[in-house]
């Protein structure tokens, strides 16, 4: 069960990272709209939190496997 959640979180991190990088390029060229800027900041925050969640899920999985 935790492996499915880990896979889902990793996929979401990858998807968001792609969007973050796309918007970063737009921002660098000064063509990011206000709405895209807000979405960019939201996605950056989500990736930060999802990485914390992923770390917890991996620790939980490892403790079940080794403990």
N, C-alpha and C positions, 0 to 999 in steps of 0.2 A: 504494500500500500504506500509506504513512504517513498519507494522508488518511483512510483507514478507521479507523486507530488514533486519529487526532485526533478524529474524529467520535464514536468509542466513548468516549473519555476525557471529551469535553465532555458527552456524554449522562449519563455516570456522575456527573460533577460536578453537573449539574443535578438529577439524582435525589437525590443525597445532600444537596444544599443545601435541597431541599424538606423532606426529613426533619429536617434540622438546625433549620430554621425552625419546623417543627411542634413539635419537642421543646423548642425555646426558649420557645415560648408555654406549654407545659405546665410547664416549669421556673419561668417567671415567675408562674404561678398555684399553685405548690407542689403540683402533682399529677403529678410525674414519678417513676415508680417507680425503684428502684435499678437494675434491669436496663435500663430505658430510659435512665437517666443514663449507664451504662457504654456503651451503644450510641451515645448522643449524642456522648460524648467520642471514641469510635472513629471515628465519621463525620467529626467535625471534623478529626481527624488525617489521615484518608484524603483529604479534600478538599485539605488542605495539600500532601500528597505528590503527588496527582494534578495539582495546578496546576503543580508543579515539572516533572512528567513532560510535561505539555502544553506548557510553555515549551520544553523540550528537543525535543519532536517538531516544534513550529513552527519552531525554529531549524534543525533538520535539513531540513525541507521547504524552507525559504527558501534554505538553502545549496545545495540541489540545483537550485532554480529559478534562482538568481542566480550560482551559482559553478561 
